[in-house]
Amino acid sequence: SGRGSPRRRFYGLSPSHLKRQRSASFSSMLAKLLRPACQGALRHGSAGQIAVVAQRHSSNGISEPWPMGVPTKVQELALPTMARVDEAKVLHPAFYVDKDIHDLQIEHIFGKQWFAVGHTAEVSKPGDVKVVDLPDCSVILTCDRTGKLNAFYNTCRHRGARIASPELTSCKQLVCPYHWWAYRLDGTLKSAPHSGFQEARKKDLNLKPVPGVSTFAGVIFLNHQPSPPPLSDMLGDLQHKFARYDLDDLELHGVKYYDVAGDWKLVAENFVDYYHIDAVHPALAKFSQVKDHKAYQARGQHICFVTSPLTDSGGPGDSDQFNPFRRLLPVERSAALFCQAFPNVSFTIYPHSVYTLIVLPSKEVGKSREQLSMLMAPGAKLPGESPERYHEKKEALMSFVSTVNDEDVVVIEKLQRGLQSSSRCSMNGEYVPAYDWPVHRFHNLVLNSLRGTVMEENLTNNLGDEFAAQVAASEQETSISLEQLAVLDTEPLPFLEQPFVVECTEATQESGPATEGECTKDSGPAAEAVTLSL
């Protein structure tokens, strides 16, 4: 009926009914509790599937009820996906084509969680502005005269008119086109013509700020909730994985926008689906082979894997084209890191460059807006290389990643059209666990967001930790404490933040602190070690 407590609505049992059933067997009780969900799910999955879900509930305890406002239809359609990947069904097509479910996702995911909207490099200088249109509002990002990043709702405090359009990228002040109210880039009201307002009144009429503004890895995240939790709560171990990539100092080379005739989730799912590379990306398949993809997953609201090793193929992304991030471990210098930070930003991190996909849903079902950005590692330009040649190589790399994304957009739009037909016949797809574990993880991140809970890690099979073990071993091999270099009577050396190897003779080690020190560093992009001679 939609009335009563969430427990009554979901389980179909009142607290008093539960009390009367205390003497019943646990199995009988469980059957009564799950019956409404199972009956609905039987219309969309097999009886065996329902048994699997019931088994998971009985072993882990009854899951928390769905929050009020989530229709029973959504709960029933979600049930077959909320199991281990080798037992689950692909997320129901209704999640991509149904208007009510589309609006529900915007409310619960983009209305209550952190989400990405752009790069710090886009608003890095005083006067820089970026307008971001969201399904239910518009936001203005600014860099004010002090260099501070701000985010405001794109609405004038006078009558609520829209202040800025997406074409605006730089200005000295924000001026409402309706009555010329003007605001500084820190959001304060500068003037209100003919209003007669005193300064004290103006202070109460500043632009409304977005409550949550934070950055990570050079990406700007927003949160509409008052006093939102720290962004780091969502990121989990990503901060450790990204630690040596210096992503806050990237050079933004190019941006390309796409209006995609596909649901925003399909963009994210396609990114984490490396199963399609051979079929869709002939050039990429030479450089990043399917067989070389390995899980790099740990806790957090994200999906991570790597290609290791990368294969030089004579293309613009080969390892000899640019200098790598200077602090990478040897194992990281021959790998590409792929990460989808939930809900809407994808990172592809090569040893020398990064490209990201930031996707935002549209008001209209089955459509989204995607921003492709390519950024270069600090110092990526080779020694002695002319600026013209460096720019030419960056353009070639941008063309390569754009071609890959163009190919993806074609298949995403075909998938959206296919899901419309799948929804008509209420058909759940099938996971291939060895390849589809990232897609399954993303689907459950979506469902857990609708439920207001975090990812249940036990839904993922054992993925292996081969690459994580290689990173840990490489960290151990290249670690050295600064105390071990105290024998140097010199100023701290600027490259000591890099991984390096110290070579000492036995005579030096036995003779105590040296009276003279000489430290040399190999030059060039291939150098992976520093030789310290005492």
C-alpha positions as CSV (number, residue, x, y, z in Angstrom):
1,S,0.0,0.0,0.0
2,G,3.0,2.3,0.4
3,R,2.1,3.0,4.0
4,G,3.7,2.0,7.3
5,S,7.3,1.3,8.2
6,P,9.9,0.3,5.6
7,R,9.9,-3.2,7.1
8,R,6.2,-3.6,6.7
9,R,6.3,-2.4,3.1
10,F,9.2,-4.6,2.1
11,Y,8.6,-7.8,3.9
12,G,4.8,-7.7,4.1
13,L,4.9,-8.4,7.8
14,S,4.1,-6.1,10.7
15,P,6.2,-6.1,13.9
16,S,3.4,-7.8,15.8
17,H,3.2,-10.5,13.2
18,L,6.9,-11.1,13.6
19,K,6.5,-11.4,17.3
20,R,3.8,-14.1,17.0
21,Q,6.1,-16.1,14.7
22,R,9.0,-16.4,17.2
23,S,8.2,-20.0,17.9
24,A,8.2,-21.0,14.2
25,S,11.2,-22.6,12.7
26,F,13.8,-20.3,11.1
27,S,13.3,-21.8,7.6
28,S,9.6,-21.2,7.8
29,M,10.1,-17.6,9.0
30,L,12.6,-17.0,6.2
31,A,10.2,-18.2,3.6
32,K,7.5,-15.8,4.9
33,L,10.0,-12.9,4.9
34,L,11.2,-13.5,1.4
35,R,7.9,-14.5,-0.3
36,P,7.0,-11.0,-1.7
37,A,10.4,-10.5,-3.2
38,C,10.6,-14.0,-4.5
39,Q,7.2,-13.9,-6.1
40,G,8.1,-10.8,-8.0
41,A,11.5,-12.1,-8.9
42,L,10.1,-15.3,-10.3
43,R,8.6,-13.2,-13.1
44,H,12.1,-12.1,-14.0
45,G,14.3,-15.0,-13.1
46,S,14.3,-18.8,-12.4
47,A,13.3,-20.6,-9.3
48,G,16.8,-21.7,-8.9
49,Q,18.0,-18.1,-8.9
50,I,15.5,-17.3,-6.1
51,A,16.9,-20.3,-4.1
52,V,20.4,-18.9,-4.5
53,V,19.3,-15.5,-3.2
54,A,17.4,-17.1,-0.3
55,Q,20.5,-19.0,0.6
56,R,22.6,-15.9,0.6
57,H,20.1,-14.2,2.9
58,S,20.0,-17.1,5.3
59,S,23.8,-17.3,5.6
60,N,24.4,-13.5,5.9
61,G,21.3,-12.6,7.8
62,I,18.3,-10.7,6.5
63,S,19.6,-7.6,4.6
64,E,18.5,-4.2,5.7
65,P,15.1,-3.2,4.2
66,W,15.1,-0.8,1.2
67,P,14.5,2.9,2.1
68,M,11.1,4.4,1.8
69,G,10.4,5.7,-1.6
70,V,12.0,2.8,-3.5
71,P,9.1,1.1,-5.3
72,T,8.6,-2.6,-4.7
73,K,9.0,-3.1,-8.5
74,V,12.6,-1.9,-8.3
75,Q,13.4,-4.1,-5.3
76,E,12.1,-7.2,-7.2
77,L,14.0,-6.3,-10.4
78,A,17.2,-5.9,-8.4
79,L,17.1,-9.2,-6.6
80,P,18.6,-11.5,-9.3
81,T,21.7,-9.3,-9.5
82,M,22.3,-9.1,-5.8
83,A,24.2,-12.4,-5.6
84,R,27.8,-13.6,-6.3
85,V,28.8,-13.1,-9.9
86,D,28.7,-16.8,-10.8
87,E,25.1,-17.0,-9.5
88,A,23.7,-13.6,-10.4
89,K,21.9,-12.2,-13.5
90,V,22.8,-9.0,-15.3
91,L,21.0,-5.9,-14.1
92,H,17.5,-5.8,-15.5
93,P,17.0,-3.7,-18.7
94,A,14.4,-1.6,-16.9
95,F,17.2,0.2,-15.0
96,Y,18.2,1.7,-18.4
97,V,14.9,2.5,-20.0
98,D,12.3,3.1,-17.3
99,K,11.7,6.8,-16.5
100,D,10.8,6.2,-12.8
101,I,13.9,4.2,-12.2
102,H,16.0,6.7,-14.1
103,D,14.7,9.5,-11.8
104,L,15.2,7.3,-8.7
105,Q,18.9,6.9,-9.6
106,I,19.4,10.6,-10.1
107,E,17.8,11.3,-6.7
108,H,19.8,8.6,-4.7
109,I,23.1,8.6,-6.6
110,F,23.7,12.1,-8.0
111,G,21.6,13.7,-5.3
112,K,23.1,12.0,-2.2
113,Q,26.7,10.9,-3.1
114,W,29.9,12.4,-4.3
115,F,30.2,12.6,-8.1
116,A,32.7,14.0,-10.6
117,V,32.1,17.2,-12.7
118,G,35.5,18.2,-14.1
119,H,39.2,18.7,-13.7
120,T,41.0,21.1,-11.5
121,A,43.1,22.0,-14.5
122,E,40.0,23.5,-16.1
123,V,39.6,26.1,-13.3
124,S,43.2,26.5,-12.2
125,K,43.7,30.2,-12.8
126,P,41.9,33.2,-11.3
127,G,39.0,34.0,-13.6
128,D,38.5,30.5,-14.9
129,V,34.9,29.3,-14.9
130,K,33.1,26.1,-15.8
131,V,29.3,25.6,-16.0
132,V,28.1,22.1,-15.4
133,D,24.5,21.2,-16.3
134,L,23.0,18.4,-14.2
135,P,19.6,16.7,-14.7
136,D,18.0,18.7,-11.9
137,C,20.1,21.8,-11.6
138,S,23.1,23.8,-13.0
139,V,26.4,24.5,-11.2
140,I,29.1,27.1,-11.7
141,L,32.7,26.2,-10.9
142,T,35.0,29.2,-10.4
143,C,38.6,30.0,-9.5
144,D,38.4,33.3,-7.6
145,R,41.2,35.9,-7.3
146,T,42.8,34.1,-4.4
147,G,43.0,30.9,-6.4
148,K,40.3,29.1,-4.4
149,L,38.0,26.6,-6.1
150,N,34.3,27.3,-5.6
151,A,31.0,25.7,-6.7
152,F,27.7,27.6,-6.7
153,Y,24.2,26.9,-7.9
154,N,23.7,28.6,-11.2
155,T,20.7,30.8,-10.1
156,C,20.5,34.5,-9.3
157,R,19.4,35.5,-5.7
158,H,17.0,38.1,-7.1
159,R,14.4,36.1,-9.1
160,G,16.2,32.8,-9.7
161,A,17.3,33.4,-13.3
162,R,20.1,31.3,-14.8
163,I,23.3,33.3,-14.6
164,A,25.8,31.6,-16.9
165,S,25.8,29.2,-19.9
166,P,28.2,26.4,-20.6
167,E,30.0,28.5,-23.2
168,L,31.4,30.7,-20.5
169,T,35.0,29.7,-19.6
170,S,36.5,32.9,-18.2
171,C,35.3,36.1,-16.7
172,K,36.0,38.8,-14.1
173,Q,32.5,38.6,-12.6
174,L,29.3,36.7,-13.0
175,V,26.4,38.9,-14.2
176,C,22.8,37.8,-14.3
177,P,21.4,38.7,-17.8
178,Y,17.9,39.5,-16.4
179,H,18.5,42.5,-14.1
180,W,22.4,42.7,-14.1
181,W,23.0,41.6,-10.6
182,A,26.7,41.0,-10.5
183,Y,28.6,38.5,-8.3
184,R,32.4,38.1,-7.7
185,L,33.9,34.8,-8.4
186,D,33.9,34.0,-4.7
187,G,30.1,34.2,-4.9
188,T,29.6,37.5,-3.0
189,L,27.1,39.9,-4.4
190,K,29.0,42.9,-5.9
191,S,26.1,45.0,-7.2
192,A,22.3,45.1,-7.5
193,P,21.4,48.0,-9.8
194,H,18.8,50.5,-8.4
195,S,18.1,48.2,-5.4
196,G,19.4,50.6,-2.7
197,F,20.7,47.6,-0.8
198,Q,23.3,48.5,1.9
199,E,26.4,46.3,2.3
200,A,24.9,44.4,5.3
201,R,21.9,43.4,3.1
202,K,24.2,42.4,0.2
203,K,26.1,40.0,2.5
204,D,22.9,37.9,2.8
205,L,22.5,37.6,-0.9
206,N,25.6,35.8,-2.0
207,L,25.3,32.9,-4.5
208,K,24.2,29.6,-2.9
209,P,27.3,27.3,-2.6
210,V,27.2,23.6,-3.3
211,P,27.6,22.0,0.2
212,G,30.3,19.5,-0.8
213,V,33.3,20.4,-2.9
214,S,36.4,18.3,-2.9
215,T,39.2,17.1,-5.3
216,F,41.1,13.9,-5.8
217,A,43.6,13.0,-8.5
218,G,43.0,16.3,-10.3
219,V,39.2,15.7,-10.5
220,I,36.5,17.9,-8.9
221,F,33.8,16.1,-7.0
222,L,30.5,17.6,-5.7
223,N,28.0,16.5,-3.1
224,H,24.6,18.1,-2.7
225,Q,24.1,16.8,0.9
226,P,24.6,19.2,3.8
227,S,27.7,18.2,5.7
228,P,28.6,15.3,3.5
229,P,31.0,12.6,4.6
230,P,34.6,13.0,3.5
231,L,35.3,12.0,-0.1
232,S,38.0,9.7,1.2
233,D,35.3,7.4,2.6
234,M,34.2,6.6,-0.9
235,L,37.7,6.3,-2.4
236,G,38.9,3.5,-0.1
237,D,42.4,2.4,-1.2
238,L,42.5,4.5,-4.4
239,Q,44.7,7.1,-2.6
240,H,47.4,4.4,-2.1
241,K,47.1,3.0,-5.6
242,F,47.4,6.5,-7.2
243,A,50.1,7.7,-4.7
244,R,53.1,7.7,-7.2
245,Y,51.3,9.2,-10.2
246,D,51.3,12.9,-9.2
247,L,47.8,13.3,-10.7
248,D,47.4,16.7,-9.1
249,D,50.1,18.2,-11.4
250,L,48.9,17.0,-14.7
251,E,49.0,19.0,-17.9
252,L,45.6,19.2,-19.6
253,H,46.1,18.7,-23.3
254,G,42.7,18.2,-24.8
255,V,38.9,17.8,-24.1
256,K,36.2,16.3,-26.3
257,Y,32.5,16.2,-25.5
258,Y,30.0,13.5,-26.6
259,D,26.2,13.5,-26.5
260,V,25.6,9.8,-26.1
261,A,22.3,8.1,-27.0
262,G,22.8,5.7,-24.1
263,D,22.3,5.6,-20.3
264,W,25.1,7.0,-18.2
265,K,25.7,3.5,-16.6
266,L,26.5,2.0,-20.0
267,V,29.4,4.4,-20.4
268,A,30.8,3.3,-17.0
269,E,30.1,-0.4,-17.7
270,N,31.7,-0.3,-21.1
271,F,34.9,1.2,-19.5
272,V,35.3,-1.7,-17.1
273,D,34.4,-4.3,-19.7
274,Y,37.7,-5.4,-21.2
275,Y,36.0,-8.5,-22.7
276,H,35.0,-6.4,-25.8
277,I,38.4,-5.1,-26.7
278,D,39.2,-7.7,-29.4
279,A,35.8,-7.2,-31.1
280,V,35.6,-3.4,-31.0
281,H,39.1,-1.9,-30.7
282,P,41.6,-3.4,-33.2
283,A,44.3,-0.8,-32.6
284,L,43.9,-0.9,-28.8
285,A,44.1,-4.7,-28.8
286,K,47.7,-4.6,-30.0
287,F,48.7,-2.3,-27.1
288,S,46.5,-3.6,-24.3
289,Q,45.7,-7.3,-24.8
290,V,42.8,-8.9,-23.1
291,K,44.9,-11.8,-21.7
292,D,47.1,-9.3,-19.9
293,H,44.3,-7.7,-17.8
294,K,44.5,-8.5,-14.1
295,A,42.4,-7.5,-11.1
296,Y,43.8,-4.8,-8.9
297,Q,40.7,-4.6,-6.6
298,A,40.5,-3.8,-2.9
299,R,38.0,-2.0,-0.6
300,G,36.2,1.1,-1.8
301,Q,33.4,2.3,-4.0
302,H,35.3,1.6,-7.2
303,I,36.4,-1.0,-9.8
304,C,40.2,-1.4,-10.5
305,F,42.3,-3.6,-12.8
306,V,45.5,-3.3,-14.8
307,T,47.0,-4.3,-18.1
308,S,50.4,-5.7,-17.3
309,P,52.7,-5.7,-19.2
310,L,51.8,-3.2,-21.9
311,T,53.0,-4.1,-25.3
312,D,54.8,-1.5,-27.5
313,S,53.2,-1.7,-30.9
314,G,54.6,1.2,-32.8
315,G,51.7,3.4,-31.7
316,P,51.5,6.9,-30.2
317,G,51.2,5.4,-26.6
318,D,54.4,3.4,-26.7
319,S,56.7,3.7,-23.7
320,D,59.5,5.5,-25.7
321,Q,57.2,8.4,-26.8
322,F,57.2,10.3,-23.5
323,N,58.9,10.4,-20.1
324,P,56.9,8.5,-17.4
325,F,55.6,9.7,-14.1
326,R,58.9,10.2,-12.3
327,R,58.1,8.3,-9.0
328,L,56.6,5.1,-10.5
329,L,57.9,1.7,-9.4
330,P,59.4,-0.4,-12.1
331,V,56.3,-2.6,-12.3
332,E,54.1,0.4,-12.7
333,R,56.2,1.8,-15.5
334,S,55.1,-1.2,-17.7
335,A,51.5,-1.3,-16.7
336,A,48.2,0.6,-17.4
337,L,45.9,1.2,-14.5
338,F,42.1,1.3,-15.1
339,C,39.8,2.6,-12.4
340,Q,36.1,3.5,-12.3
341,A,35.5,5.7,-9.3
342,F,31.8,5.3,-8.6
343,P,29.6,6.6,-9.9
344,N,30.7,8.5,-12.9
345,V,34.5,9.0,-13.5
346,S,36.8,6.6,-15.3
347,F,40.6,6.8,-15.1
348,T,42.9,5.3,-17.7
349,I,46.4,5.8,-16.4
350,Y,49.3,5.0,-18.7
351,P,52.9,5.4,-17.4
352,H,53.2,8.8,-19.2
353,S,49.6,10.1,-19.5
354,V,46.0,9.9,-18.3
355,Y,42.7,10.0,-20.0
356,T,39.4,10.3,-18.1
357,L,35.8,9.9,-18.9
358,I,33.3,11.9,-16.8
359,V,29.7,11.0,-17.7
360,L,26.5,12.8,-16.4
361,P,23.0,11.6,-16.9
362,S,20.5,13.6,-18.9
363,K,16.9,14.5,-17.8
364,E,15.8,12.2,-20.7
365,V,16.0,8.5,-20.2
366,G,18.7,6.7,-22.3
367,K,20.8,9.8,-22.9
368,S,24.0,11.2,-21.3
369,R,26.7,13.7,-21.7
370,E,30.3,12.5,-21.7
371,Q,33.6,14.5,-21.3
372,L,36.8,12.9,-22.5
373,S,40.0,14.5,-21.2
374,M,43.6,13.7,-22.0
375,L,46.3,14.9,-19.6
376,M,50.1,14.4,-19.6
377,A,52.4,13.5,-16.8
378,P,54.6,16.3,-15.4
379,G,57.8,16.4,-17.4
380,A,56.5,14.1,-20.1
381,K,58.4,15.9,-22.8
382,L,61.6,14.1,-23.8
383,P,65.0,15.9,-23.2
384,G,66.0,18.0,-26.2
385,E,62.6,17.6,-27.9
386,S,61.2,20.7,-29.6
387,P,57.9,22.1,-28.4
388,E,56.4,21.5,-31.9
389,R,57.4,17.8,-31.9
390,Y,56.1,17.3,-28.4
391,H,52.7,18.9,-29.4
392,E,52.6,16.7,-32.5
393,K,53.0,13.5,-30.4
394,K,50.4,14.6,-27.9
395,E,47.9,15.3,-30.8
396,A,48.6,11.8,-32.1
397,L,47.9,10.3,-28.7
398,M,44.7,12.4,-28.3
399,S,43.6,11.1,-31.7
400,F,44.3,7.5,-30.6
401,V,42.2,7.7,-27.4
402,S,39.5,9.6,-29.2
403,T,39.2,6.9,-31.8
404,V,38.9,4.3,-29.1
405,N,36.2,6.3,-27.4
406,D,34.4,6.9,-30.7
407,E,34.3,3.1,-31.2
408,D,32.9,2.7,-27.7
409,V,30.1,5.2,-28.2
410,V,28.9,3.3,-31.3
411,V,28.5,0.0,-29.3
412,I,27.0,1.8,-26.3
413,E,24.3,3.3,-28.4
414,K,23.6,-0.1,-30.0
415,L,23.4,-1.6,-26.5
416,Q,20.9,1.0,-25.4
417,R,18.6,0.2,-28.3
418,G,19.0,-3.6,-27.6
419,L,18.0,-3.0,-23.9
420,Q,14.8,-1.4,-25.0
421,S,13.9,-4.7,-26.7
422,S,15.2,-6.8,-23.7
423,S,13.0,-4.8,-21.4
424,R,10.0,-5.6,-23.5
425,C,10.5,-9.3,-23.0
426,S,11.9,-8.8,-19.4
427,M,15.1,-10.6,-20.2
428,N,18.1,-10.5,-17.8
429,G,21.5,-11.1,-19.4
430,E,24.2,-13.5,-18.3
431,Y,27.5,-12.8,-16.7
432,V,30.7,-14.4,-17.8
433,P,32.4,-14.4,-14.4
434,A,36.1,-14.4,-15.6
435,Y,35.5,-11.2,-17.6
436,D,32.3,-9.7,-16.2
437,W,33.3,-9.4,-12.6
438,P,33.9,-5.6,-13.0
439,V,30.5,-5.1,-14.6
440,H,28.8,-7.1,-11.8
441,R,30.6,-5.0,-9.2
442,F,29.4,-1.8,-10.8
443,H,25.8,-3.1,-11.0
444,N,25.9,-3.8,-7.2
445,L,27.4,-0.4,-6.5
446,V,24.3,1.0,-8.2
447,L,21.9,-1.2,-6.3
448,N,23.6,-0.5,-3.0
449,S,23.4,3.2,-3.6
450,L,19.7,2.9,-4.1
451,R,19.5,1.0,-0.8
452,G,21.7,3.6,1.0
453,T,24.4,1.0,1.8
454,V,28.0,0.3,0.7
455,M,29.3,-2.5,-1.5
456,E,29.1,-6.0,-0.1
457,E,32.6,-7.3,-0.8
458,N,31.6,-10.9,-0.4
459,L,29.6,-10.7,-3.7
460,T,32.9,-10.8,-5.6
461,N,34.8,-14.0,-6.2
462,N,38.4,-14.4,-5.4
463,L,40.1,-12.3,-8.1
464,G,43.7,-12.9,-7.2
465,D,46.3,-10.4,-6.2
466,E,49.1,-11.0,-8.7
467,F,49.7,-7.4,-9.6
468,A,49.2,-6.1,-6.0
469,A,51.9,-8.6,-4.9
470,Q,54.2,-7.3,-7.6
471,V,53.7,-3.7,-6.4
472,A,54.3,-4.7,-2.8
473,A,57.5,-6.5,-3.7
474,S,58.7,-3.6,-5.8
475,E,57.9,-1.2,-3.0
476,Q,60.0,-3.3,-0.7
477,E,62.9,-3.5,-3.1
478,T,63.1,0.2,-3.7
479,S,62.4,1.4,-0.2
480,I,65.2,3.1,1.8
481,S,64.9,5.4,4.7
482,L,66.4,8.9,4.6
483,E,68.3,8.0,7.8
484,Q,70.4,5.7,5.7
485,L,71.6,8.7,3.7
486,A,72.6,10.7,6.7
487,V,76.2,10.1,5.8
488,L,75.8,12.7,3.1
489,D,77.0,16.1,4.1
490,T,74.9,17.8,1.5
491,E,71.5,19.5,1.1
492,P,68.6,17.2,0.5
493,L,68.5,16.1,-3.1
494,P,65.4,16.9,-5.1
495,F,65.0,13.5,-6.7
496,L,65.1,11.5,-3.5
497,E,61.3,11.1,-3.6
498,Q,61.8,8.8,-6.6
499,P,62.3,5.0,-6.3
500,F,66.1,4.5,-6.4
501,V,68.8,2.0,-5.6
502,V,71.8,2.7,-3.4
503,E,75.1,1.0,-4.3
504,C,77.9,1.0,-1.7
505,T,81.2,-0.8,-1.5
506,E,82.0,-3.0,1.5
507,A,84.9,-0.8,2.4
508,T,82.7,2.2,2.6
509,Q,80.2,0.4,4.8
510,E,82.9,-0.7,7.2
511,S,84.8,2.6,7.4
512,G,81.9,4.6,8.9
513,P,80.5,7.9,7.7
514,A,82.2,9.2,4.6
515,T,83.9,12.5,4.7
516,E,83.0,13.3,1.1
517,G,80.0,12.3,-0.9
518,E,79.2,12.2,-4.5
519,C,75.7,11.4,-5.9
520,T,75.0,10.9,-9.5
521,K,71.7,10.4,-11.3
522,D,71.4,8.7,-14.7
523,S,69.5,10.9,-17.2
524,G,67.0,10.2,-19.8
525,P,63.6,8.5,-19.9
526,A,64.9,5.0,-19.4
527,A,66.7,5.8,-16.1
528,E,65.1,3.8,-13.2
529,A,67.7,4.1,-10.5
530,V,70.0,6.6,-8.8
531,T,73.6,5.4,-8.1
532,L,74.9,6.7,-4.9
533,S,78.7,6.6,-4.6
534,L,80.3,7.3,-1.2
